[in-house]
């Protein structure tokens, strides 16, 4: 296993971290027997970093992860790093933050948390946490030894991310980075500029980069017939400057073995491999259904249709053909926000900077996404 020292934090986590949000399930619950077997294989392969959150697996992930680390991992407390996150959207008072942190320590069966984060920290949530005193509270916990390192996870845009980073000091940040979401490189570059260690999530874009369309695969297999698409994506993320940890939410033993292979005697991408990834990126982008950029000029829709979100889901389906993920995303769109509410008033078409026939696109999206079931 490759390890990367974080000098500023006096830590040496495994480059591959186990993301504890996608364990296999049985009857709607974590399949503990199968998950323990997978986690043990990861530990045997050198993984020492385990990332969970208060909300994962409907609140079961922390307790299960804590149970594994305490009873089944064979690791002493000083031999592993556990990370979890405060659900900022559920915190409406400082007492909420105190209650949740205490509950998390109890679930995880630990006296301290190695890497603690404000979860999915958007600018408005950060301002709310500041107002409630949550940041200062977490720093006080750190002084008490109950938190070792304090940071945040982010899916924010570059401008708001910079505002958050500049407003306070952060021991680390966790960012959504893969070779398709290149806008997020701006966040990565800003963190590196500020000397903040970066942890990476969504390296395979929720699984979308783990299985590519057949007509695109040769760009990779012509160079290495045995390497999986997931390994290419994870290696790309691991080659970014100052990247210290790569999270992977492994849900099968096959994924565990493949990731261990990728991160044992890790090999950075060479120039030919970088060119192959660029080729795959270009080919995937050509599969987009329409040119929506998510600018939101068409919003708000008078009838409540969530136009950018629907077109984004449709585009992602066209690019990646990830039926399970696209069907899940489509299921998140309420009936009141779907194209069926459209009365074809034409206001969106009139204002769209990309000159998209939005009315027609919504009809096509509805038909195709409904057909995923």
Secondary structure as UniProt FT lines:
FT   STRAND          3..6
FT   HELIX           7..9
FT   STRAND          11..14
FT   STRAND          16..19
FT   TURN            20..21
FT   STRAND          25..26
FT   TURN            27..28
FT   STRAND          29..30
FT   HELIX           32..44
FT   TURN            45..46
FT   STRAND          49..51
FT   TURN            54..55
FT   HELIX           56..59
FT   HELIX           61..71
FT   HELIX           77..79
FT   STRAND          81..86
FT   HELIX           88..90
FT   HELIX           94..108
FT   STRAND          113..118
FT   TURN            119..120
FT   HELIX           123..132
FT   HELIX           134..143
FT   TURN            144..145
FT   STRAND          147..154
FT   HELIX           158..167
FT   STRAND          172..176
FT   HELIX           182..184
FT   HELIX           185..193
FT   TURN            194..195
FT   STRAND          197..201
FT   TURN            203..204
FT   HELIX           205..207
FT   TURN            208..210
FT   HELIX           214..221
FT   TURN            222..223
FT   TURN            225..226
FT   HELIX           229..238
FT   TURN            241..242
FT   STRAND          243..248
FT   HELIX           253..263
FT   TURN            264..265
FT   HELIX           271..285
FT   TURN            286..287
FT   TURN            297..298
FT   TURN            302..303
FT   HELIX           307..320
FT   HELIX           323..331
FT   HELIX           335..337
FT   HELIX           339..341
FT   HELIX           347..351
FT   TURN            353..354
FT   HELIX           358..370
FT   TURN            371..372
//
